[in-house]
Every structure is written in C-alpha cells, then in structure tokens.
Amino acid sequence: MTTTLTTKPWDARYAGAVPHDTTFYAKCMLGGALACGVTHTLITPLDVTKCNMQVNPLKYNSLLSGMRTIAAEEGARALFKGWLPTAIGYSAQGCFKFGLYDYFKDVYSNLAGKENATRYKDLIWCAGSASAEFFADMALCPMEMVKVKVQTSVPGTFPTGFGAAVAAMNADKIATRFPFGSLVPLWSRQIPYTMAKFYCFEKAVQLTYRHLFTAPKETYSTGTQLGITFGCGYAAGVVCAIVSHPADSIVSLMSKPANKGKSVGQIASETGISNLCTKGLGARILMIGTLTGAQWWIYDTFKSAMGMGTSGGK
C-alpha cells in the first residue's frame, strides 16, 4: 500500500516565530496608533515652527528664532496649536501604516512565493509600506488639513480651538478643499517617506545584526534589541526627512492665504525647487529623526510587551 504525503503550501503568515493572524495585525495597528499619535503630539512645537518656516521663511528663518518669535507674539501656548488634530490624525495614520505594513508584506510574499519572497525582500518591503501608506493618508488627511491651517494662519484670522477650526474648514469647502484637498500632496510626501522609513529601518536592522551584533537576535536582551531599534529608526528618519521635504513644504504652503485657489504645480513653480528642498529642512531632520526613532522604539516596546518580539532581523 502506497501512502501519499501532502504538505501545506508555504505561507508567509506562518513562516516566522509568531503567527500573523487577525490578532497579530490588530496588535500591530494598536501599536502603530500609539507610536505615531504620542510622538507627533509631543513634538507639536517643532511642527508649528517648521510649518511657519515653510510658509514665511523671511520671518521664521531658523528653528530657535522661529520658536521665540511665535512665543513672543502669540504666547507660549501658541507652540502647541493644533495638538488635538495632530493626535487624532496621526494616531489614525499610524494605525494603518504599521498594521497594514505587515499585512501587505505577507500578501506580496505569498504572491511571490517562498523563493522570490526571500530574493526580492527589499522590493516587498517597499511595496508593503507604499500600500499601507496609501490607506493611512486617507485616514490622516482631514486632520492634517485642520492642523496645518491652525498652525500657519495669521493670529486672529482663523480659530485655534479644535471644534471651531473643523467647523470653519467645513463651512468653506471650496476655499479650504476640506477634507481631502491635500490628499495628493500627502501621498506625494508620505508614500516616499514611508517607503524610505520602512526600507531603511529594515535594512539598517538587518545589517546591524549581520555585522555588529552577530549572535542570534533572540540571545540579546530586550533592552539591547530596543536600543538597536531606536538607532536604526533614527537613521531611517534622517533619510525620510530629506526625501519627503519638498512635498511637505507644498502641504504647508497650500494653507497660505496668498496661495488660495492655486494648483500644486503653480505653488511649486512660484516657490522654486531650492526653497522647497531646503527651507525648514534642518528643523524637519531634527524632528523626523527623533520622531522616527521614537516611533520604532514605542512600536517595538509594545510588540515585545505583547509577546511579538522586536521588528526586523538578519
């Protein structure tokens, strides 16, 4: 009698130490919401200053002087303008960014097959992060538009309270283009940013464990692994800031009253590529480097607490 042995086809969702089931993805979404919501809210003063440097570079010509100018003219509380839409918007964005990243990585890996998923891992990282960010920006866009308008409007010309600001944006949709008027610039900014963020982080972690911490990853303490996570996240954040800065400048400039009704192309042409690439870049590198490192650290701390381990590896 002949017995035929059958084996289950390879499935990326079950190829690692932890099964990628619905619960796993849900935890990733929760960890992402926590990581992005907390970090973006905490750096609101940097964000307020950076946005104003992009909109009015002559007045706000450096990070420290810009913060002093805002505090002197509007009071120290003005440095936290837009903190609530920031918290809501970036929590929603992080939920989809991190949660859907692992989901799409598994989907594309299964489409590619075991051998190609390993061979073209870099491309799968990029495709997974781009797909996740596409949906994450839809969740972010309305609150991002409110945040930027609150932070960059001339004092007294636009409400700073959350409810009043949303109502004002909604009342004049033709002028404000609320709630999805900034979606295309957001995609232009965030998709390259997120591809760089996840690719550079994954590659940095891979190289770190391959060349510096060469013992099996699980032999290192959680503290050591989280330290590697933060360092690799910070390095990825610097690359992200440079890649996404021109589109970020356009998002900020769209809220300027003088640019009302202008197309993205017209705003970019009038501003000039040099200004789009450099104005506020130093502040953005400091902000995004710290932010990205902290996001990965919070995310991996949450994952470790949930028994899922830290991200990346050899």
Residue pairs with C-beta under 8 A, 6 or more apart in sequence:
10 113
10 114
11 110
12 20
12 105
12 106
12 109
12 110
12 117
13 19
13 20
13 21
13 106
13 110
14 20
15 109
15 114
17 309
18 24
18 307
18 308
18 309
20 102
20 103
20 106
24 102
24 308
25 99
25 102
25 103
26 99
27 302
27 303
27 306
27 308
28 98
28 99
28 101
28 102
28 303
29 95
29 96
29 98
29 99
29 100
30 95
30 99
30 302
31 98
31 298
31 299
31 302
31 303
31 306
32 94
32 95
32 96
32 97
32 98
32 99
32 299
33 91
33 92
33 94
33 95
34 91
34 94
34 298
34 299
34 302
35 94
35 98
35 294
35 295
35 296
35 298
35 299
35 302
36 90
36 91
36 93
36 94
36 95
36 97
36 98
36 295
37 87
37 88
37 90
37 91
37 94
38 298
39 90
39 291
39 294
39 295
39 298
40 47
40 86
40 87
40 90
40 291
41 83
41 86
41 87
41 90
43 287
43 290
43 291
44 79
44 80
44 81
44 82
44 83
44 86
45 67
45 79
45 80
46 63
46 283
46 286
46 287
47 82
47 86
47 147
47 151
47 287
48 70
48 78
48 79
48 80
48 81
48 82
48 151
49 60
49 63
49 66
49 67
49 70
49 79
49 283
50 63
50 252
50 280
50 283
50 284
50 287
51 148
51 151
51 152
51 252
51 280
52 59
52 60
52 66
52 70
52 151
52 152
53 60
53 61
53 62
53 63
53 66
53 279
53 280
53 283
54 248
54 249
54 252
54 253
54 279
54 280
55 152
55 252
55 253
55 255
55 256
57 275
57 279
57 280
59 69
60 66
60 69
60 70
62 282
63 282
63 283
63 286
66 283
67 79
70 78
70 79
71 78
71 79
73 155
74 155
78 155
81 150
81 151
81 160
82 146
82 147
82 148
82 150
82 151
82 160
84 162
85 143
85 144
85 146
85 147
85 150
85 162
85 165
85 166
86 143
86 147
88 143
89 139
89 140
89 141
89 142
89 143
89 144
89 146
89 147
90 140
90 143
92 136
92 139
92 140
92 143
93 136
93 137
93 139
93 140
94 136
94 295
95 136
95 139
96 132
96 135
96 136
96 139
97 129
97 132
97 133
97 136
97 194
98 132
98 299
99 132
100 131
100 132
100 135
100 136
101 128
101 129
101 132
101 198
102 128
103 128
103 132
104 127
104 128
104 129
104 131
104 132
105 124
105 125
105 128
107 128
108 117
108 124
108 127
108 128
109 117
109 124
110 117
112 120
112 124
117 124
122 199
122 203
125 198
125 199
125 202
126 195
126 198
126 199
128 198
129 194
129 195
129 197
129 198
129 199
130 191
130 194
130 195
132 194
133 187
133 190
133 191
133 193
133 194
133 195
134 187
134 191
136 190
136 194
137 183
137 186
137 187
137 190
137 191
138 180
138 183
140 186
140 190
141 179
141 180
141 182
141 183
141 186
142 178
142 179
142 180
144 182
144 186
144 251
145 169
145 176
145 177
145 178
145 179
145 181
145 182
145 255
146 162
146 165
146 166
146 169
146 178
148 182
148 251
148 252
148 254
148 255
149 158
149 165
149 169
149 176
149 255
150 158
150 159
150 160
150 165
152 252
152 255
152 256
153 255
153 257
154 257
157 257
158 165
158 168
159 165
159 167
159 168
168 176
169 176
169 178
169 179
170 178
170 179
175 260
175 261
177 254
181 254
182 251
182 254
184 264
185 247
185 250
185 251
185 254
185 264
186 247
186 251
188 247
188 250
189 244
189 247
189 248
189 250
189 251
190 244
190 247
192 243
192 244
192 247
193 240
193 243
193 244
194 240
196 236
196 239
196 240
196 243
196 244
197 236
197 237
197 239
197 240
197 292
198 236
199 236
200 232
200 235
200 236
200 239
200 240
201 232
201 233
201 236
201 292
201 296
201 311
201 312
202 311
202 312
204 231
204 232
204 235
204 236
205 228
205 229
205 232
205 311
205 312
205 313
206 312
206 313
206 314
208 228
208 231
208 232
209 217
209 228
209 312
209 313
209 314
210 314
213 220
213 224
213 228
217 225
217 310
217 313
217 314
218 309
222 304
222 310
225 300
225 304
225 310
226 297
226 300
226 301
226 304
226 310
228 310
229 296
229 297
229 300
229 310
229 311
229 312
230 293
230 294
230 296
230 297
231 293
232 296
232 312
233 292
233 293
233 294
233 295
233 296
233 297
234 289
234 290
234 292
234 293
235 289
236 292
236 296
237 288
237 289
237 290
237 291
237 292
237 293
238 285
238 288
238 289
240 288
240 292
241 281
241 284
241 285
241 287
241 288
241 289
242 281
242 285
245 276
245 277
245 280
245 281
245 284
246 268
246 273
246 276
246 277
248 284
249 271
249 275
249 276
249 277
249 279
249 280
250 264
250 267
250 268
250 271
250 276
253 259
253 267
253 271
254 264
254 267
259 267
262 270
268 276
296 311
299 311
300 310
300 311
303 309
303 310
303 311
304 310
